[in-house]
Amino acid sequence: MTLWVIKIGTSLLRGDKANSTSEIIDSYSQCIAASKSRGDNIILVTSGAVGLGCQRLGIKDRPEDLVTLQATAAVGQVHLMALYENAMEHYGCNIAQILLTRADLGSRNRYRNASMTLKKLLELGIIPIVNENDTLSAEELRYGDNDTLSALVATAVDADQLILLTDVDRLYSTDPRKNSNAKPILDVHHPKELDTYEELSNESGNWGTGGIKTKLNSARIATASGITVHLADGRSPSVLKDLLKGSRGGTVFHPHPRPLKNKKSWLAHALKPLGTIHLDNGASEAIQNKGASLLLVGVKRVEGNFSANQPVRIVNNSSQEIARGISSLSSDLLKNALDNTKPSIPSPLVIHRDVLVLTGKLFS
């Protein structure tokens, strides 16, 4: 039995003269139902609410203002789920809708609750359909963060495989629609390769905006937790059918050889750091190689404003990120303590090892 997370993007659900959105969803649902009948578990992460809302309201162009985007998403979400429910029911499957944003997963309790709810639905034989909460969240509407959301969902449920369906057949060295010399990339084995492709995406205009760039970030998150990621062309339903039978995507991102456990993955990827703590060489060495917690004595300076028990980046003497964690002290307290030349013995605890994860090895 394989636990799959499948992400379907807006571009695949828009429909065209040949196939309506309803027909496209029906085709995907047939593939998913067939896989489920073979004993697999599947979670679907779907976009498309804004696009369907625009169709229902007769809006030809994607709105530019946030309030109209959220309103169209509210209309489109109802229609989107109705299409999935009708199609899945036709193939003998029951579904449940889960509305999430990345921010929802920023709380350890909500992350754990989401994980348990999704796993219980799978246990009950239900196909969870995760929909970004576009009616309230500005982040997903602006940045296409559903790719990241799918990776966080995959890590939360300890998925085996993540499929990112898109409108290109694989990853390329640059945008193949603009550069005929773009080279196809079939396999990505190491985080350093991801670094290279992310740099290329930053140099390639639209190729790196809300498209390939967010998928590379999704692949980084999922592979760091031991999940295989397939980037595949979703324009033909037969591709998904073959993938669910054990075929491979156009580009396969292979799991990290030393995957993170669930809590460490949450610390590394689900949280958005609110500040940065700079360390001296001794503290960097102790954290990276001796399994130590971070004490105040090793802190050189603090950037940003954060409260106690909020996430921060931890960087070495060269300003390179080496870890992330949850600070037990606020930025104000840390800054005041650093300004106080009188040493404190013993040195106060800043970040306990249990809420600290090394991130340098995830990117090198």
N, C-alpha and C positions, 0 to 999 in steps of 0.2 A: 504494500500500500504506500502510495506517495502523497504527501501533502503539498499541493500546488497553490501558489498565489498568482493570479493572472490579472494584469493591468491592461485595460483597454482605453486608448486615448480618444479624445474628441474627434480627431480627424478621421478615425475609422467609423464613427457612428453617425456622421453627418448625412450619409446617403447620397445617391446620385441618380442619374436617369436610369441606370441599369438596376439598382437595388435601393429600396427605401430603408430608412433606419429600422423599421420593424422587421424587414426581411434579413437585415444584417444581424440584428440581435437574435433572431430565430436560428440563424446558422451557427452562431457562437454557442447558443444554448444547446443545440443538438450535440455539438462536440463535447461540451462540458457534461451533459447528461450521460453520454456514452462512457466517458472516463469514470464518472461516479458509479456507473453500473459495474465497472471492473474492480471496484473496491477502493478507488482513490477518494481523497478528500480535497475539496476545492473551495478557495475563497476568491471572490471576484472583486477587484477594485476598478470602478468605472468612472469615467468622466462623462461629459455630454449634457449636463443639466442646462448650462447656459445656451448651448446651441439649440437644443430642443425647445427651450423657452422662447428663444427668438423666433423659431418657426411657428410656434403656437400663437405668438403675438403679432406675427407679420412683420417683424423687424428684420430688414435685409442685412444690415451690417452689425457686427458685434459692438455693443454700446461701449463708450469710452469712460463714462462716469460710473463710479463704484455703486451708487444706489440703484441705478437702472440694471447694472450687472447682477446685483443681488436679487432684484425683483424678478428678472428673467430666470434666474436660477431657481427661485421658489416655484415658479410655474413649471419649469422644465423637469424638476426633480419628481414631481407627481407623475408626469407622463412617462419619464424614463423608467421608473419602477413599475409602472403598469405594463409597459412593454416587456420588461424582464419577467414579471410574474406570469403574464399570459404565455410567453414562450416556454419558460421552465415548466409550468404546469402541464403544457401540452406534451412534454417529454417525461412527465412523471416526477418532477422535482419540486420541492418546496423551498422557498427563499425567505430570507430575513434581511431587512435593511439596517445597516449600521452607519450612522452619520458621525464622521470623525474629522478632525483637523489635526495637523501636526501639533498644534498647541495643546490639544487634548492629551497627547501622549507625553507632554512635558512634565506631568505630575506622576510620580512613581506609583501612587495609589490608582490613578486613572489608567495608567499604562497596564498595571496588573489586572485591574477590573476588565479592561478591554480584552486582554489576553484570555482571561477566564471565560468571558462571555462568548468570544469567538470559538474557543475550544468546546464549550458546552453545546453550542449550535451544531458544530461538526459531529459531536457525539450523538446528537438527536437526529442526525441525518439531514440537516438543513444546509443549504448553500448560502453562506453569508455574502451579501453584496454591500461592500463598503463604498460609500459615496462621500466625497468631500463636502463639507457643510458650507457650500458656496453662499447660502442665504445669509450667513453671519460672518464668514471669514473673508477678510480682504486678501490674505496671503495667497491662498490657492488661486483666487481669481486673477491675481497679478503675475504670479510667478510659475504657474503650472506645477505646483508642488505635489501633485498627485503621484508623480513618479517616486518622490521621497516617501510619501505616505505609504505607498505599496511596499516599499522596502522595510519600513518600520513595522507594518502589519506582519510581514513575513518573519521578521525577527521576533516579534511578540508571540507568535504561535509556533516558533521553531520549525518553520517550513523547510521542506527539502529543496524545492525548486521555485524560482520566481521567473515568470514569463512577462516581458515587456513587449506588448504588441504595438507596433507603430506603422507608419506609412513609408518606411524604407526597409530594404531587405537585410541590412547589416550596418555595422559601424564602419566608417571610412576615415581616412586620414584627414579629409576635408570634405566640404559639402559637394557630393557628386552631381548635384543639380546645377552647380556653377563651375565646377572644375572637372573636366573630362579625364584629368590625370589622377584623380582621387584613387587611393589604393584601398582595397577592401581589407578589413581586419577580421579574421575568423576566430581567433582565440586571444583572451587576455588572461595571463597567469599570475601577474604580480602587481601589487599596488603601485610600484614605480611606473609600470606601463600606463596605469590609469592617470598618473600625474602627467605623463607625456601627452595623452590624448585630451586631457582637460586643458592643457596649455594650448593645444592646437585648436580646440573648440573656442577658446577665448579669442583667437586670432581670426576666426572664420565667420564673423558677423552673425547672421541669423542661424547659422549652423550651431551656434553655442547659446542661443537664447531660448530658454523654455523648451528646448527639444532635446538634442543629443546631450547637452550639458547636464540637464537634470537627470537623464538616464544614466550617465556616468556616475553621478552622485548616488543614485539609487543602487547601482552595481557595487559601489564602494561599501555602502552600508550593509548590504545583504551578504556579500562575499566575506566581509570581516566577521560575520557570524556563522560562517560555514555553509552558506546557501549558494547553490549554483544558479546563475542568472543567464537567461536566454533573451537576447534582443532579436526580435523576429518580425517579419512582414505580416501584418494582420489583415491585409487587403483581401487575401484569399483564405476562407475558413479552413481549407484543407491543410494550411500550415499549422494552425492550432491543433487540428485533429492529429497530425503526425507527431507534433511535439508531445502531446499527452499520451502517445503510444511509445514514447521513448526516443524520438528523433531529436535533433539538436537545432538550436536557433541559428540564424545567419551569423551571429557573433555570440560566443559563449564566454562568460566571465567565470573563471574557476574559483572555488572557495579558497580563502586564506588558509595556509597550512596550520596556523595556530589560532583557531577561531575564538572569538569572545564568548563568554557565557552571557545569559540573558541580562543580568543586572549591569554588567560592564558595557554591554552593547547599548543599553538605555542611556547610561552615563555618557558614552562616546558620541551618540548620534541623535537621540531624541531631544536632548536638552540644547537650548541656545545660550551659550555663555554670555553673561552680562558684564564681565570684566576680565582683566588679565592680571595675573600675579607673576612677577619676574623673580627668578631665583638666582642665587650664586652657584658657583660650580659644585660646592660641597653638597648642597641640597639637591641639585639635579642628579648627581651621582647616587645619592642615597635613595632617591625615588625610583630611578630607572633600574638600578642594579642591586639594591639591597632590600627592596620591599618595604621601605620606610613610609611613614606618614609625613606630612609636611608640617614643620614647626616654624614658628615666627622667626627664629634665629636665621633661617635660610632665605628669608624674603628680602629682596633688594628694594623693590618698589611695587606700587599697585596702580593700575589704570582702571578707569570706569567707576560707576557707582552701583553698588549692589548691597542687599541686605544679608543678614546671616541666613544660612541654609539656601543660598542661591548658587547656580552654576557659574564656574569661571574657567578660563583657559590658564594653563600653567606653562610658562616658557622659560628656556634656559638663558644663559648669559649672552647668547647670540640672538635672542628673540625668536628662536625656533620653538614651535609648540612641541612639548614632550608629553603632556597629560591634560586631562580635564577632571574636574571634581566639584564637590559641593563644599563651599567655604563655611566653616562654623562661625566665622566672624564677619561682620560687615566691612565694607570698604573704609568707612569712616574710622572704625575701631582699629583696623589694620594701619591706616595712614597715621593715626595718632600714636599708635604704638611704635611705629618706625621713627617718628619724630622725637620720641622720648629716648634720649641717649642712655638712660639708666637701664642696665640689662635686667631682665626678668628671669629668675631661676626658680623652678624649671621653665623652659621656654613654652609659651602657650601653643596649643594645638590649633593649626589653621585648617587642615584638611585631613581627615582620618583615612587610612588606607582602604577601608571598606567602601568609601564613597569616592574613590580615585581610580581612574583608568589611564593606563599608558596609551597614548594615541600616536606617538612618534613611529612606532613599529607598524601601525596600520597604513602609514603613508610612505614607508621605505622598505 
